[in-house]
Amino acid sequence: MNPIVLALLTVVLGVIACAAYFFGSNWLLDRALPDEGPNAGRNINRANAIRPWLFLFPAIAILGLYLVYPVFNSIWLSMMDRSRENFVGLDNYRWMIADDKFRESLFNNAMWLIIVPAASTFLGLVAAGLTDRIWWGNIAKSLIFMPMAISFVGASVIWKFIYDYRGEDQTQIGLLNSIVTGLGGDPQAWITLPFWNDIFLMVILIWIQTGFAMVILSAALRGIPEETVEAAVLDGAGPLTVFFRIKIPQIAGTIAVVWTTITILVLKVFDIVFAMTNGEWGTQVLANYMYRMTFIDGHDGRGSAIALTIMVLVIPIMVWNIRNAMKENS
Amino acid sequence: MEGSAGKSPALIWVVNLSAILLVVLWTIPTFGIFVSSFRDRDAISTSGWWTALSASEQSLVARAGAPDDAVPVGSEWVISGSVFDEGMSGEVTAFGSRAQDPTSNEPGEPLVLRDDGVLQVAEDGTYTITYAEQPEGRRGARIFYTTEVAPEITLDNYRTVLGSEGVAQSFLNSLTVSIPATIIPILIAAFAAYALAWMEFPGRVMLVALIVGLLVVPLQLSLIPLLKFYGVVGEAFGVSAKGYVGIWLAHTGFGLPLAVYLLRNYMAGLPREVIESARVDGATDFGIFMRIVLPLSFPALASFAIFQFLWTWNDLLIAKVFLGQSDNQMVLTGRLVELLGSRGGDWEILTTSAFITIIVPLIVFFSMQKYLVRGLLAGSVKGG
């Protein structure tokens, strides 16, 4: 069968199955515990206690299998050998700490963590500040936001074309080298340039994430009470002072949210490195190294240990998010 | 929002110019591959895409008619014709007879050939070779000429890519992955979100906290355990561990925390009176959900659907792990990465394939931006 037909059929079947489950289980519950007759009161209470779980069951089952179970299974796997058969204790972690490529990945991830969220948030703030002040702001916002819809792989091709390098006597068709030679410099193979190639990969993610930061921060900026701005202007504050001293402190909470959201994304960055360099020339990162260890070298134990490293790095943000959510709910 | 501080004309200029600069910087990369995808292979590899709209000088070669076909004109023998192919025209800026020096002569300037014929090429491309005596030979002389070629827009790249590089099949595969992977989590999440927003039960707060926590669990952690699990299930049912059902469910699992979180937040914000009064009228939770909450939650459902569609369409990692590498399972992102490896320098193939992979998300993005922004705000602006 043609896969696309299969897909549409699955959608229809899935919708029907879902509807049947929810409708059927609710109907069964109503039949088992009727809200009339001698035990009506007790039945209603019991049905009300059970019903939420009928609504929640599919979601909890899938979350359990796809996200919760793997966390614990990974901890176990990270203490197994290559074939997942023999228990090796902390050997994989010992290997990890001693491994040069792992250290390189950790260092690069740290660089990504410092540079990408900072640059995206800053540029997003600048873009929000600028586009909120011009009549064609919405068009500008749309265009800056657009890379958000582009896949990391697509973005990698787009930027690889910009970083393209030809020999010195050839016409440069990469935009960056063309500008460099136009200014009298020598063309460079940017992707293989030690240290700087990391930055060139980060530019791709910054390009994608600035729009996200801009959209969120622009909404937050518009939510600032007029009076605070007007009071500052009356006191003689210039536009830059107003922006940095009055507006920024008021949206600090939102800035933190944007920052952490991008941080999470950066920790998991895989596609860009995979497509641009596959971790060569000193650009390895944790997510790509995990993929390499597991699916190329076939060592599940080490792969799990690296994946858990990413998890450990995410935990502080997770705790912070949960605390914020609990505060809102109470 | 601009206080009186934003009104000075100089500042308005600075703001507008900075905004233009930012927009140009952000759109040029995509514009580059868009333009390149319509350019000829040779044009891409010899000149930057930004020159695509200016005429380019090209050195070409044509072959004159054979000496045997020379016709007598007066006391001389003449071969004539045009360097351009039939139906083509252009302006010759230089010509020559030897490959080492293809621009030796200006149009109209006579050039003596090795067989003593005199070659003249006019600006419009017509040439004459004049001989004093009847020439012999079957092969005509080569004429090298330089001409201004108007920029050419071609759809050849799209024909090549869609026809022979397997991109068309991958396009369908991507749709096959994305559509169910977008719809299934919505169904499941909507019910759960309603329970978390409007039903009373012990452990509700804990569950919400768990969902918020799961939002950030790196999916790298799930790959090995799930692949192992799929292997076991596949063996039990005698099917391959890699297939569409597996990836639909995987995308469902990974998208579910965001779906539940977004929908719960939205549903919790619906007016309490509407739901309470329906309860008083004797409506069941199931009825309230189907008839009141679900229709009212359309904006949130749309927001999540867009996120999930973009995410599943653009995903590379999950497709690489849970789908096979054969033609009938490779999605567009996987294909693009493969082409990056196998056709590394063939920018006409790469730019065109890249543009095909991003066109659907771009259409979705521009047509439903409103919902996307709304969803982002609901999902991110907490506390403020």
Interface residues (C-beta under 8 A of the other chain):
Chain A: N2 P3 I4 L6 A7 L8 T10 V11 G14 V15 C18 F22 F23 N26 D30 N48 A49 R51 P52 W53 F55 L56 P58 A59 I60 I62 L63 L65 Y66 L67 V68 Y69 P70 V71 N73 S74 L77 R84 L123 V126 A127 L130 T131 D132 R133 I134 W136 G137 A140 S142 L143 I144 F145 M146 P147 M148 A149 I150 S151 F152 V153 G154 S156 V157 I158 W159 K160 F161 I162 D164 T171 Q172 I173 G174 L175 S178 W207 T210 G211 F212 V215 I216 A219 A220 L221 R222 G223 I224 E226 V229 E230 A232 V233 A237 G238 P239 V242 I251 G253 T254 A256 V257 V258 T261 I264 L267 K268 F270 D271 F274 A275 A287 M290 Y291 T294 F295 D300 G303 S304 I306 A307 L308 I310 M311 V314 I317 M318 N321 I322 N324 A325 M326 K327 E328 N329 S330
Chain B: M1 E2 G3 S4 A5 G6 L11 I12 V15 N16 S18 A19 L22 V23 W26 T27 I28 P29 T30 G32 I33 S36 I44 S45 T46 S47 G48 W49 W50 L172 N173 L175 T176 V177 I179 P180 I183 I184 L187 I188 A189 F191 A192 Y194 A195 L196 M199 E200 F201 R204 V205 L207 V208 A209 L210 I211 V212 G213 L214 L215 V216 V217 P218 L219 Q220 L221 S222 L223 I224 P225 L226 K228 F229 Y244 V245 W248 L249 A250 T252 G253 F254 L256 P257 V260 T284 D285 F286 F289 L310 W313 N314 D315 L316 L317 K320 V321 N328 T333 L336 V337 L340 W347 L350 T351 S353 A354 T357 I358 P361 L362 V364 F365 F366 Q369 V373 L376 L377 S380 V381 K382 G383 G384
